Amino acid sequence: MNTPTLLADLYAAHDWLAVRGLLPPERRSDTLPTPHVRLHGGRTVVSFCSNNYLGLNHRPEVRAAAAQALREHTHATSESRRLGGNLALLEQLEYELAEFKKQRSALITATGLLANIAAVHGILDAGGLARRWYGSPPPVRPVVIYDELCHRSIQMGARQSSAERFRFRHNDAEHLAEILAAHQGCAVLVVTEGVFSMDGDLADLPRLVEACDTYGAVLMVDDAHGTGVYGADGSGTPDHFGLTGRIPLQVATLSKAFGGMGGAVLGDERTVTMLRTFSSGYRFTSSLPAEQAAATIAALRILRSEPGIRDALWANVRRLRAGLARMGLQPPGDGPIIPLHMGTPQAAAKFEEFMLDKGYWCVAVTPPAVSPETCRIRLTVSAMHDKEHIDGLLGRIEEIRPGLLYSQE
Ligand SMILES: Cc1ncc(COP(=O)(O)O)c(C=O)c1O
């Protein structure tokens, strides 16, 4: 039988990439970073690639809460919230998370990716879907405008929606204002990340808020990497910029600073109720397992009661960034995501290989996460690191810097 055209095409693309070394391996490990990781069947190395910024999932209280919920409820709900999967524990998590994020209401999704899909497509389409089923109220023309570097899940939500889509240049509030000016009278959603996941820089929230207020658009901030990290109390980038109460819609993941699994959409009660009813990323998928909800509640309570953990994270961020600055490297942003640009996928892969050999796991980011010419090593620092880990990493970077960094091979 002939190979179907679709598969023949896929295989040809695979082979083309494989011979050029453009299919990076997914490395296996036997443990999760503490920050030490035992690679599968082999050595233990220090991880600098986890989003587990505070190490909360290793805390005994969090593990005990997860184990207790597992015993009580087993490991999965097997149902969506509406069809019987609405454990009271989930509503407790929503209540505590909304309070922490200083928003009126929250809904939990099974992953952060689903939270973005649910939020973006939901807010754009809920009115239209309500109209289709129940015949009210009158139609408006939905438009979504997002930062060109927004996470794939935001783009997925936008594509799934019926809205017209536009992208504004990265963090360029003037470009956004131009697009907004051309769409006055439409129902507009503007989306940005609070902290950009691959670049580590912060959104220019004050200017984005101003543009949205001027043109009557709704601003949504995906604060996946800001929640638990930025702001005086860790509530996120809106608090960091003194914009508490000025951002109508936010998304948070439970998988980064909380060290769990799941996502959340936060907004006012009416918005959240409409998303619960009409958003497919929430409505048509099973709800978060009980042990994840219990673990995140425990992690959130630690985060709120022990500010020292965030202090430890920021001390580590400052130490690593200061060491890089001494080598003349000035990665963007000021937080725990630290990109080192490599130029090509091969250079990034070579760096990863070299560092692994020296005992440090620093992952190379390649297409489709970023464009080929912006391949990078994405370092992430956590509160779990200590001075020796950071100084050791800096020493190795210093060692290979002339040969590898920014090489255009
Ligand atoms: C900015 C951003 N939003 C959303 C997500 C999705 O989160 P999760 O991994 O919890 O699905 C990620 C994670 O990759 C992210 O970096």
The ligand as a Gaussian input file, in Angstrom:
#p B3LYP/6-31G(d) Opt

LIG

0 1
 C        2.799000      32.311000      29.398000
 C        2.230000      30.938000      29.573000
 N        0.909000      30.793000      29.583000
 C        0.340000      29.575000      29.726000
 C        1.108000      28.440000      29.868000
 C        0.451000      27.097000      29.997000
 O        0.519000      26.676000      31.320000
 P        0.426000      25.123000      31.720000
 O        1.780000      24.564000      31.540000
 O        0.018000      25.191000      33.140000
 O       -0.565000      24.480000      30.837000
 C        2.492000      28.562000      29.896000
 C        3.335000      27.364000      30.083000
 O        4.035000      26.945000      29.238000
 C        3.070000      29.837000      29.724000
 O        4.393000      29.982000      29.704000

